Amino acid sequence: DTSEPASSPTSIERSSSSAIDHNKPFFRIFYNDVYEVILPKGHRFPMQKYGKVRRRVQEMIAALPPQDQEKVQCDFQVSPLATFEELTTTHSPDYVKNFMVGNQTDVELRNVGFPWSPSGVNRALSSVGGTVAAACAVCDVLQERRRQHGDENTDDNFAPTWSAHVAGGTHHAFKDRGEGFCVFSDI
């Protein structure tokens, strides 16, 4: 299935950070392997790696003894789709618009390395959206801590907070074009 999942967010969705126990480390992991892109047979990009990494991390956590699982709060969330506004902080509006509707030349597609498809659009948007959401997740937890405990408490008084995006790190795209399997840059 190459369509959006039924629960797919269209902008950054954040679960309540007030449910987090600030005395335990917190780790939120975003993933986007739900946005399946069918590549031509023999394509060299290992698209399946993202799902494999997520499932392996989930298996490792599930295999921990219960007392170790309770030491860290960890959850997995589907990467939200980046908005036009988020993308145009880095990329030109014309490039973003052209990609969204598939208005690219053969040379532009060859430089990116992926054929264009609607599912590829969601995949590219979620690649950026997950990284933005990961950064926001940490900020949200820190803001909630300050709201609940006052600004006089420093973050040193609380357990660490991390967030990650399994498919993050796309960095070869330019302001007006994609390159090297990167439609957009997320870092």
N, CA and C atoms as a LAMMPS dump frame, in Angstrom:
ITEM: TIMESTEP
0
ITEM: NUMBER OF ATOMS
561
ITEM: BOX BOUNDS ff ff ff
-5.0000000000000000e+02 5.0000000000000000e+02
-5.0000000000000000e+02 5.0000000000000000e+02
-5.0000000000000000e+02 5.0000000000000000e+02
ITEM: ATOMS id mol type element x y z
1 1 1 N 0.849 -1.184 0
2 1 2 C 0 0 0
3 1 3 C 0.884 1.232 0
4 2 1 N 0.708 2.107 -0.97
5 2 2 C 1.551 3.29 -1.092
6 2 3 C 0.855 4.551 -0.634
7 3 1 N -0.319 4.42 -0.057
8 3 2 C -1.03 5.61 0.404
9 3 3 C -0.644 5.941 1.833
10 4 1 N -1.078 7.125 2.252
11 4 2 C -0.816 7.543 3.631
12 4 3 C -1.518 6.627 4.606
13 5 1 N -0.894 6.317 5.733
14 5 2 C -1.605 5.578 6.762
15 5 3 C -2.79 6.401 7.253
16 6 1 N -3.826 5.714 7.723
17 6 2 C -5.035 6.406 8.169
18 6 3 C -4.742 7.424 9.255
19 7 1 N -3.773 7.148 10.106
20 7 2 C -3.494 8.054 11.219
21 7 3 C -2.349 9.01 10.901
22 8 1 N -1.967 9.112 9.647
23 8 2 C -0.828 9.936 9.284
24 8 3 C -1.08 11.404 9.601
25 9 1 N -0.159 12.021 10.353
26 9 2 C -0.314 13.438 10.646
27 9 3 C 0.058 14.273 9.432
28 10 1 N -0.556 15.423 9.3
29 10 2 C -0.224 16.323 8.206
30 10 3 C 0.661 17.461 8.674
31 11 1 N 0.844 17.581 9.95
32 11 2 C 1.808 18.512 10.514
33 11 3 C 2.295 17.868 11.807
34 12 1 N 3.199 18.5 12.468
35 12 2 C 3.789 17.866 13.646
36 12 3 C 2.729 17.622 14.701
37 13 1 N 2.551 16.358 15.02
38 13 2 C 1.651 15.98 16.105
39 13 3 C 2.531 15.622 17.295
40 14 1 N 2.188 16.11 18.415
41 14 2 C 2.991 15.843 19.6
42 14 3 C 2.103 15.231 20.66
43 15 1 N 2.545 14.079 21.174
44 15 2 C 1.779 13.524 22.287
45 15 3 C 2.098 14.344 23.525
46 16 1 N 1.234 14.264 24.475
47 16 2 C 1.374 15.09 25.667
48 16 3 C 2.658 14.772 26.41
49 17 1 N 3.483 15.79 26.607
50 17 2 C 4.699 15.583 27.377
51 17 3 C 4.408 15.623 28.874
52 18 1 N 3.165 15.951 29.248
53 18 2 C 2.832 15.969 30.67
54 18 3 C 2.697 14.551 31.219
55 19 1 N 2.536 13.548 30.338
56 19 2 C 2.447 12.159 30.781
57 19 3 C 3.825 11.55 31.012
58 20 1 N 4.858 12.295 30.754
59 20 2 C 6.223 11.802 30.884
60 20 3 C 6.683 11.936 32.327
61 21 1 N 7.29 10.875 32.84
62 21 2 C 7.905 10.91 34.16
63 21 3 C 9.275 11.56 33.987
64 22 1 N 9.435 12.783 34.455
65 22 2 C 10.66 13.542 34.234
66 22 3 C 11.837 13.026 35.054
67 23 1 N 11.596 12.017 35.878
68 23 2 C 12.68 11.417 36.641
69 23 3 C 13.294 10.212 35.932
70 24 1 N 12.716 9.828 34.795
71 24 2 C 13.244 8.723 33.992
72 24 3 C 13.69 9.272 32.644
73 25 1 N 14.768 8.728 32.085
74 25 2 C 15.144 9.144 30.728
75 25 3 C 13.992 8.899 29.751
76 26 1 N 13.861 9.789 28.791
77 26 2 C 12.796 9.702 27.795
78 26 3 C 13.41 9.705 26.401
79 27 1 N 12.947 8.784 25.548
80 27 2 C 13.489 8.647 24.204
81 27 3 C 12.347 8.411 23.221
82 28 1 N 12.063 9.404 22.384
83 28 2 C 11.028 9.273 21.349
84 28 3 C 11.723 9.036 20.011
85 29 1 N 11.244 8.028 19.289
86 29 2 C 11.83 7.665 18.004
87 29 3 C 10.763 7.793 16.921
88 30 1 N 11.072 8.578 15.898
89 30 2 C 10.177 8.745 14.766
90 30 3 C 10.641 7.842 13.627
91 31 1 N 9.685 7.326 12.86
92 31 2 C 10.013 6.446 11.736
93 31 3 C 9.056 6.725 10.587
94 32 1 N 9.5 6.408 9.372
95 32 2 C 8.639 6.669 8.223
96 32 3 C 8.588 5.517 7.229
97 33 1 N 8.909 4.321 7.668
98 33 2 C 8.852 3.19 6.741
99 33 3 C 7.418 2.822 6.373
100 34 1 N 6.433 3.456 6.986
101 34 2 C 5.037 3.239 6.599
102 34 3 C 4.733 3.865 5.237
103 35 1 N 5.575 4.784 4.8
104 35 2 C 5.415 5.406 3.492
105 35 3 C 6.243 4.602 2.493
106 36 1 N 5.639 3.588 1.96
107 36 2 C 6.351 2.668 1.075
108 36 3 C 6.503 3.264 -0.315
109 37 1 N 7.709 3.207 -0.828
110 37 2 C 7.986 3.65 -2.177
111 37 3 C 8.465 2.433 -2.954
112 38 1 N 7.759 2.116 -4.005
113 38 2 C 8.142 0.992 -4.842
114 38 3 C 9.187 1.481 -5.839
115 39 1 N 10.38 0.937 -5.726
116 39 2 C 11.459 1.314 -6.632
117 39 3 C 11.566 0.28 -7.749
118 40 1 N 12.12 0.673 -8.888
119 40 2 C 12.282 -0.282 -9.982
120 40 3 C 13.159 -1.47 -9.553
121 41 1 N 12.891 -2.625 -10.114
122 41 2 C 13.669 -3.826 -9.814
123 41 3 C 15.153 -3.543 -10.07
124 42 1 N 15.985 -3.928 -9.119
125 42 2 C 17.424 -3.722 -9.247
126 42 3 C 17.909 -2.351 -8.812
127 43 1 N 17.007 -1.493 -8.311
128 43 2 C 17.418 -0.157 -7.858
129 43 3 C 18.407 -0.309 -6.717
130 44 1 N 19.433 0.504 -6.692
131 44 2 C 20.515 0.329 -5.708
132 44 3 C 20.233 0.91 -4.322
133 45 1 N 19.185 1.697 -4.175
134 45 2 C 18.917 2.278 -2.857
135 45 3 C 18.209 1.254 -1.971
136 46 1 N 18.753 0.995 -0.787
137 46 2 C 18.166 -0.011 0.112
138 46 3 C 17.017 0.545 0.967
139 47 1 N 15.889 0.817 0.346
140 47 2 C 14.751 1.44 1.029
141 47 3 C 14.296 0.638 2.248
142 48 1 N 14.445 -0.683 2.215
143 48 2 C 13.977 -1.536 3.309
144 48 3 C 14.769 -1.337 4.601
145 49 1 N 15.925 -0.705 4.511
146 49 2 C 16.772 -0.568 5.702
147 49 3 C 16.076 0.179 6.841
148 50 1 N 15.195 1.131 6.507
149 50 2 C 14.561 1.929 7.548
150 50 3 C 13.616 1.094 8.406
151 51 1 N 12.832 0.258 7.783
152 51 2 C 11.95 -0.634 8.531
153 51 3 C 12.74 -1.652 9.325
154 52 1 N 13.82 -2.139 8.753
155 52 2 C 14.659 -3.123 9.449
156 52 3 C 15.275 -2.519 10.713
157 53 1 N 15.762 -1.291 10.604
158 53 2 C 16.359 -0.631 11.772
159 53 3 C 15.305 -0.432 12.861
160 54 1 N 14.134 0.095 12.473
161 54 2 C 13.078 0.324 13.469
162 54 3 C 12.679 -0.977 14.148
163 55 1 N 12.423 -2.009 13.361
164 55 2 C 12.002 -3.286 13.961
165 55 3 C 13.093 -3.866 14.853
166 56 1 N 14.341 -3.725 14.469
167 56 2 C 15.44 -4.251 15.288
168 56 3 C 15.514 -3.518 16.629
169 57 1 N 15.386 -2.209 16.614
170 57 2 C 15.404 -1.446 17.867
171 57 3 C 14.217 -1.851 18.74
172 58 1 N 13.028 -1.979 18.139
173 58 2 C 11.856 -2.406 18.904
174 58 3 C 12.059 -3.806 19.495
175 59 1 N 12.66 -4.71 18.723
176 59 2 C 12.928 -6.066 19.221
177 59 3 C 13.921 -6.039 20.382
178 60 1 N 14.942 -5.208 20.258
179 60 2 C 15.948 -5.111 21.327
180 60 3 C 15.317 -4.583 22.618
181 61 1 N 14.455 -3.593 22.498
182 61 2 C 13.786 -3.047 23.679
183 61 3 C 12.86 -4.094 24.289
184 62 1 N 12.107 -4.796 23.437
185 62 2 C 11.172 -5.818 23.923
186 62 3 C 11.905 -6.984 24.585
187 63 1 N 13.153 -7.235 24.177
188 63 2 C 13.922 -8.351 24.731
189 63 3 C 14.577 -8.017 26.071
190 64 1 N 14.577 -6.751 26.45
191 64 2 C 15.162 -6.366 27.736
192 64 3 C 14.334 -6.931 28.881
193 65 1 N 14.978 -7.264 29.987
194 65 2 C 14.2 -7.659 31.161
195 65 3 C 13.283 -6.508 31.578
196 66 1 N 12.105 -6.812 32.136
197 66 2 C 11.147 -5.761 32.507
198 66 3 C 11.762 -4.649 33.363
199 67 1 N 12.626 -5.002 34.29
200 67 2 C 13.215 -3.965 35.149
201 67 3 C 14.09 -3.002 34.344
202 68 1 N 14.697 -3.475 33.25
203 68 2 C 15.48 -2.584 32.399
204 68 3 C 14.577 -1.772 31.471
205 69 1 N 13.49 -2.369 30.986
206 69 2 C 12.542 -1.647 30.143
207 69 3 C 11.939 -0.467 30.895
208 70 1 N 11.747 -0.619 32.183
209 70 2 C 11.128 0.438 32.983
210 70 3 C 12.068 1.606 33.276
211 71 1 N 13.362 1.426 33.025
212 71 2 C 14.328 2.481 33.325
213 71 3 C 14.26 3.647 32.346
214 72 1 N 13.815 3.373 31.125
215 72 2 C 13.759 4.408 30.091
216 72 3 C 12.379 4.398 29.452
217 73 1 N 11.783 5.563 29.338
218 73 2 C 10.521 5.7 28.612
219 73 3 C 10.867 5.858 27.132
220 74 1 N 10.36 4.958 26.33
221 74 2 C 10.662 5.004 24.903
222 74 3 C 9.377 4.779 24.132
223 75 1 N 9.13 5.638 23.151
224 75 2 C 7.993 5.392 22.282
225 75 3 C 8.373 5.654 20.837
226 76 1 N 7.596 5.057 19.96
227 76 2 C 7.814 5.154 18.525
228 76 3 C 6.604 5.835 17.91
229 77 1 N 6.858 6.799 17.032
230 77 2 C 5.768 7.516 16.368
231 77 3 C 6.067 7.646 14.879
232 78 1 N 5.007 7.561 14.088
233 78 2 C 5.143 7.77 12.647
234 78 3 C 5.562 9.221 12.405
235 79 1 N 6.525 9.395 11.531
236 79 2 C 6.999 10.737 11.195
237 79 3 C 5.887 11.543 10.541
238 80 1 N 5.668 12.756 11.01
239 80 2 C 4.686 13.614 10.351
240 80 3 C 5.218 14.111 9.008
241 81 1 N 4.329 14.588 8.183
242 81 2 C 4.723 15.162 6.898
243 81 3 C 5.118 16.624 7.098
244 82 1 N 6.27 16.989 6.569
245 82 2 C 6.71 18.384 6.661
246 82 3 C 5.735 19.265 5.889
247 83 1 N 5.579 20.469 6.364
248 83 2 C 4.712 21.438 5.703
249 83 3 C 5.501 22.219 4.65
250 84 1 N 4.78 22.868 3.769
251 84 2 C 5.398 23.74 2.771
252 84 3 C 6.247 24.8 3.471
253 85 1 N 5.719 25.362 4.545
254 85 2 C 6.445 26.404 5.279
255 85 3 C 7.757 25.864 5.85
256 86 1 N 7.733 24.661 6.38
257 86 2 C 8.967 24.072 6.915
258 86 3 C 9.984 23.829 5.806
259 87 1 N 9.521 23.308 4.673
260 87 2 C 10.427 23.011 3.564
261 87 3 C 11.043 24.27 2.968
262 88 1 N 10.283 25.343 2.905
263 88 2 C 10.785 26.565 2.278
264 88 3 C 11.67 27.393 3.211
265 89 1 N 11.933 26.907 4.407
266 89 2 C 12.98 27.542 5.218
267 89 3 C 14.35 27.191 4.653
268 90 1 N 14.404 26.126 3.867
269 90 2 C 15.669 25.646 3.311
270 90 3 C 15.665 25.618 1.789
271 91 1 N 14.509 25.325 1.198
272 91 2 C 14.417 25.146 -0.252
273 91 3 C 13.552 26.222 -0.882
274 92 1 N 13.814 26.479 -2.166
275 92 2 C 13.046 27.509 -2.864
276 92 3 C 11.605 27.053 -3.041
277 93 1 N 10.66 27.974 -2.919
278 93 2 C 9.248 27.628 -3.1
279 93 3 C 8.976 26.968 -4.456
280 94 1 N 9.637 27.444 -5.517
281 94 2 C 9.409 26.86 -6.845
282 94 3 C 9.867 25.402 -6.883
283 95 1 N 11.018 25.115 -6.295
284 95 2 C 11.5 23.728 -6.28
285 95 3 C 10.524 22.836 -5.518
286 96 1 N 10.084 23.277 -4.351
287 96 2 C 9.161 22.481 -3.536
288 96 3 C 7.862 22.239 -4.307
289 97 1 N 7.297 23.294 -4.885
290 97 2 C 6.046 23.162 -5.647
291 97 3 C 6.219 22.195 -6.813
292 98 1 N 7.3 22.336 -7.561
293 98 2 C 7.538 21.456 -8.706
294 98 3 C 7.669 19.997 -8.285
295 99 1 N 8.362 19.76 -7.19
296 99 2 C 8.492 18.375 -6.729
297 99 3 C 7.139 17.817 -6.306
298 100 1 N 6.375 18.607 -5.594
299 100 2 C 5.091 18.136 -5.068
300 100 3 C 4.151 17.647 -6.169
301 101 1 N 4.206 18.263 -7.331
302 101 2 C 3.298 17.885 -8.427
303 101 3 C 3.979 17.044 -9.502
304 102 1 N 5.255 16.72 -9.305
305 102 2 C 5.955 15.882 -10.277
306 102 3 C 6.429 16.613 -11.509
307 103 1 N 6.626 17.91 -11.398
308 103 2 C 7.088 18.722 -12.516
309 103 3 C 8.613 18.811 -12.476
310 104 1 N 9.269 17.697 -12.834
311 104 2 C 10.731 17.637 -12.816
312 104 3 C 11.229 17.067 -14.139
313 105 1 N 12.391 17.498 -14.525
314 105 2 C 12.982 16.988 -15.757
315 105 3 C 13.633 15.631 -15.49
316 106 1 N 13.964 14.924 -16.577
317 106 2 C 14.658 13.642 -16.439
318 106 3 C 16.006 13.819 -15.73
319 107 1 N 16.68 14.921 -16.016
320 107 2 C 17.975 15.195 -15.37
321 107 3 C 17.782 15.402 -13.869
322 108 1 N 16.765 16.152 -13.488
323 108 2 C 16.498 16.379 -12.057
324 108 3 C 16.181 15.065 -11.35
325 109 1 N 15.38 14.232 -11.974
326 109 2 C 15.056 12.928 -11.374
327 109 3 C 16.295 12.044 -11.268
328 110 1 N 17.118 12.051 -12.296
329 110 2 C 18.351 11.252 -12.27
330 110 3 C 19.279 11.734 -11.145
331 111 1 N 19.363 13.045 -10.937
332 111 2 C 20.215 13.588 -9.872
333 111 3 C 19.735 13.161 -8.481
334 112 1 N 18.423 13.11 -8.3
335 112 2 C 17.876 12.659 -7.015
336 112 3 C 18.102 11.157 -6.867
337 113 1 N 17.838 10.415 -7.936
338 113 2 C 18.051 8.974 -7.888
339 113 3 C 16.795 8.156 -7.666
340 114 1 N 15.641 8.827 -7.538
341 114 2 C 14.357 8.148 -7.349
342 114 3 C 13.393 8.58 -8.446
343 115 1 N 12.565 7.661 -8.918
344 115 2 C 11.489 8.088 -9.809
345 115 3 C 10.455 8.863 -8.994
346 116 1 N 9.726 9.779 -9.644
347 116 2 C 8.697 10.529 -8.922
348 116 3 C 7.441 9.684 -8.799
349 117 1 N 6.783 9.774 -7.662
350 117 2 C 5.477 9.131 -7.446
351 117 3 C 4.808 9.831 -6.273
352 118 1 N 3.476 9.746 -6.18
353 118 2 C 2.797 10.329 -5.009
354 118 3 C 3.314 9.727 -3.697
355 119 1 N 3.593 8.438 -3.68
356 119 2 C 4.122 7.833 -2.449
357 119 3 C 5.527 8.349 -2.153
358 120 1 N 6.279 8.674 -3.199
359 120 2 C 7.6 9.264 -3
360 120 3 C 7.525 10.66 -2.407
361 121 1 N 6.46 11.388 -2.738
362 121 2 C 6.259 12.72 -2.148
363 121 3 C 6.053 12.573 -0.639
364 122 1 N 5.16 11.673 -0.245
365 122 2 C 4.936 11.469 1.194
366 122 3 C 6.203 11.001 1.887
367 123 1 N 6.944 10.146 1.241
368 123 2 C 8.198 9.65 1.822
369 123 3 C 9.169 10.814 2.036
370 124 1 N 9.31 11.668 1.029
371 124 2 C 10.227 12.804 1.158
372 124 3 C 9.754 13.78 2.233
373 125 1 N 8.449 14.04 2.268
374 125 2 C 7.91 14.95 3.288
375 125 3 C 8.1 14.371 4.688
376 126 1 N 7.934 13.072 4.828
377 126 2 C 8.086 12.463 6.158
378 126 3 C 9.548 12.382 6.579
379 127 1 N 10.453 12.351 5.612
380 127 2 C 11.882 12.34 5.963
381 127 3 C 12.271 13.637 6.663
382 128 1 N 11.766 14.75 6.162
383 128 2 C 12.02 16.041 6.815
384 128 3 C 11.146 16.187 8.058
385 129 1 N 9.879 15.821 7.935
386 129 2 C 8.949 15.978 9.054
387 129 3 C 9.369 15.227 10.298
388 130 1 N 9.941 14.04 10.128
389 130 2 C 10.387 13.265 11.286
390 130 3 C 11.553 13.914 12.014
391 131 1 N 12.453 14.511 11.258
392 131 2 C 13.594 15.181 11.891
393 131 3 C 13.137 16.437 12.628
394 132 1 N 12.254 17.196 12.003
395 132 2 C 11.709 18.388 12.673
396 132 3 C 10.955 17.964 13.937
397 133 1 N 10.153 16.9 13.825
398 133 2 C 9.382 16.429 14.981
399 133 3 C 10.293 15.941 16.104
400 134 1 N 11.399 15.301 15.751
401 134 2 C 12.342 14.83 16.779
402 134 3 C 12.925 16.007 17.562
403 135 1 N 13.306 17.041 16.853
404 135 2 C 13.838 18.233 17.534
405 135 3 C 12.764 18.879 18.4
406 136 1 N 11.555 18.976 17.862
407 136 2 C 10.454 19.581 18.62
408 136 3 C 10.077 18.748 19.843
409 137 1 N 10.179 17.431 19.735
410 137 2 C 9.822 16.56 20.861
411 137 3 C 10.688 16.861 22.078
412 138 1 N 11.98 17.049 21.863
413 138 2 C 12.875 17.381 22.977
414 138 3 C 12.515 18.751 23.548
415 139 1 N 12.301 19.712 22.68
416 139 2 C 11.937 21.056 23.145
417 139 3 C 10.624 21.047 23.918
418 140 1 N 9.659 20.253 23.442
419 140 2 C 8.366 20.171 24.131
420 140 3 C 8.52 19.625 25.543
421 141 1 N 9.334 18.586 25.702
422 141 2 C 9.547 18.002 27.033
423 141 3 C 10.219 19.029 27.946
424 142 1 N 11.221 19.721 27.429
425 142 2 C 11.912 20.727 28.246
426 142 3 C 10.973 21.866 28.644
427 143 1 N 10.131 22.31 27.715
428 143 2 C 9.16 23.367 28.034
429 143 3 C 8.156 22.892 29.081
430 144 1 N 7.701 21.661 28.939
431 144 2 C 6.74 21.124 29.906
432 144 3 C 7.37 21.022 31.29
433 145 1 N 8.635 20.627 31.359
434 145 2 C 9.331 20.568 32.646
435 145 3 C 9.368 21.951 33.293
436 146 1 N 9.716 22.93 32.507
437 146 2 C 9.803 24.297 33.038
438 146 3 C 8.426 24.797 33.474
439 147 1 N 7.402 24.446 32.713
440 147 2 C 6.046 24.861 33.067
441 147 3 C 5.617 24.217 34.373
442 148 1 N 5.905 22.928 34.539
443 148 2 C 5.478 22.205 35.734
444 148 3 C 6.32 22.53 36.963
445 149 1 N 7.605 22.759 36.743
446 149 2 C 8.517 22.869 37.877
447 149 3 C 9.143 24.25 38.03
448 150 1 N 8.81 25.164 37.165
449 150 2 C 9.343 26.515 37.277
450 150 3 C 10.708 26.648 36.631
451 151 1 N 11.002 27.853 36.217
452 151 2 C 12.269 28.12 35.546
453 151 3 C 13.471 27.999 36.474
454 152 1 N 13.243 28.047 37.806
455 152 2 C 14.387 27.991 38.718
456 152 3 C 15.035 26.607 38.734
457 153 1 N 14.282 25.585 38.327
458 153 2 C 14.863 24.248 38.23
459 153 3 C 15.574 24.121 36.892
460 154 1 N 16.839 23.759 36.948
461 154 2 C 17.574 23.598 35.698
462 154 3 C 17.313 22.216 35.132
463 155 1 N 17.617 22.063 33.875
464 155 2 C 17.438 20.774 33.231
465 155 3 C 18.367 19.714 33.823
466 156 1 N 19.393 20.147 34.548
467 156 2 C 20.3 19.201 35.205
468 156 3 C 19.6 18.409 36.304
469 157 1 N 18.454 18.891 36.78
470 157 2 C 17.718 18.209 37.845
471 157 3 C 16.834 17.079 37.335
472 158 1 N 16.785 16.878 36.021
473 158 2 C 15.896 15.886 35.438
474 158 3 C 16.679 14.85 34.646
475 159 1 N 16.021 13.738 34.388
476 159 2 C 16.616 12.69 33.571
477 159 3 C 16.772 13.193 32.133
478 160 1 N 17.699 12.605 31.387
479 160 2 C 17.917 13.043 30.004
480 160 3 C 16.696 12.809 29.109
481 161 1 N 16.606 13.614 28.088
482 161 2 C 15.561 13.489 27.071
483 161 3 C 16.244 13.455 25.713
484 162 1 N 15.868 12.445 24.914
485 162 2 C 16.41 12.322 23.562
486 162 3 C 15.274 12.092 22.592
487 163 1 N 15.567 12.328 21.342
488 163 2 C 14.643 11.956 20.285
489 163 3 C 15.473 11.691 19.037
490 164 1 N 14.943 10.847 18.17
491 164 2 C 15.67 10.484 16.953
492 164 3 C 14.691 10.253 15.823
493 165 1 N 15.228 10.283 14.63
494 165 2 C 14.45 9.951 13.446
495 165 3 C 15.214 8.871 12.689
496 166 1 N 14.61 7.696 12.57
497 166 2 C 15.28 6.558 11.947
498 166 3 C 15.704 6.883 10.52
499 167 1 N 14.922 7.667 9.804
500 167 2 C 15.239 7.963 8.405
501 167 3 C 15.8 9.365 8.215
502 168 1 N 16.307 9.965 9.248
503 168 2 C 16.839 11.319 9.135
504 168 3 C 18.249 11.336 8.566
505 169 1 N 18.718 12.521 8.323
506 169 2 C 20.086 12.698 7.856
507 169 3 C 20.202 12.992 6.373
508 170 1 N 19.098 13.332 5.725
509 170 2 C 19.193 13.665 4.304
510 170 3 C 19.855 15.037 4.18
511 171 1 N 20.977 15.079 3.474
512 171 2 C 21.764 16.314 3.473
513 171 3 C 22.397 16.664 2.128
514 172 1 N 22.049 15.953 1.066
515 172 2 C 22.671 16.243 -0.222
516 172 3 C 21.874 17.209 -1.097
517 173 1 N 20.657 17.533 -0.696
518 173 2 C 19.824 18.412 -1.516
519 173 3 C 20.3 19.861 -1.399
520 174 1 N 20.057 20.599 -2.46
521 174 2 C 20.399 22.008 -2.527
522 174 3 C 19.125 22.838 -2.418
523 175 1 N 19.273 24.136 -2.388
524 175 2 C 18.11 25.022 -2.273
525 175 3 C 17.105 24.788 -3.399
526 176 1 N 17.605 24.55 -4.599
527 176 2 C 16.721 24.468 -5.768
528 176 3 C 16.747 23.118 -6.486
529 177 1 N 17.297 22.089 -5.842
530 177 2 C 17.314 20.768 -6.472
531 177 3 C 17.719 19.693 -5.465
532 178 1 N 17.287 18.478 -5.764
533 178 2 C 17.689 17.341 -4.96
534 178 3 C 18.882 16.653 -5.581
535 179 1 N 19.536 15.826 -4.758
536 179 2 C 20.704 15.111 -5.244
537 179 3 C 21.039 13.974 -4.291
538 180 1 N 21.634 12.926 -4.818
539 180 2 C 22.158 11.844 -3.979
540 180 3 C 21.121 11.186 -3.079
541 181 1 N 19.965 10.847 -3.626
542 181 2 C 18.864 10.223 -2.887
543 181 3 C 18.249 11.136 -1.84
544 182 1 N 18.491 12.419 -1.948
545 182 2 C 17.926 13.393 -1.019
546 182 3 C 17.088 14.394 -1.806
547 183 1 N 15.774 14.3 -1.664
548 183 2 C 14.883 15.258 -2.326
549 183 3 C 14.983 16.593 -1.602
550 184 1 N 14.941 16.522 -0.278
551 184 2 C 15.048 17.705 0.566
552 184 3 C 16.125 17.448 1.61
553 185 1 N 16.667 18.501 2.175
554 185 2 C 17.611 18.365 3.283
555 185 3 C 16.857 18.504 4.585
556 186 1 N 17.179 17.638 5.527
557 186 2 C 16.505 17.734 6.828
558 186 3 C 17.457 18.166 7.925
559 187 1 N 18.722 18.32 7.603
560 187 2 C 19.664 18.78 8.629
561 187 3 C 20.477 19.953 8.091
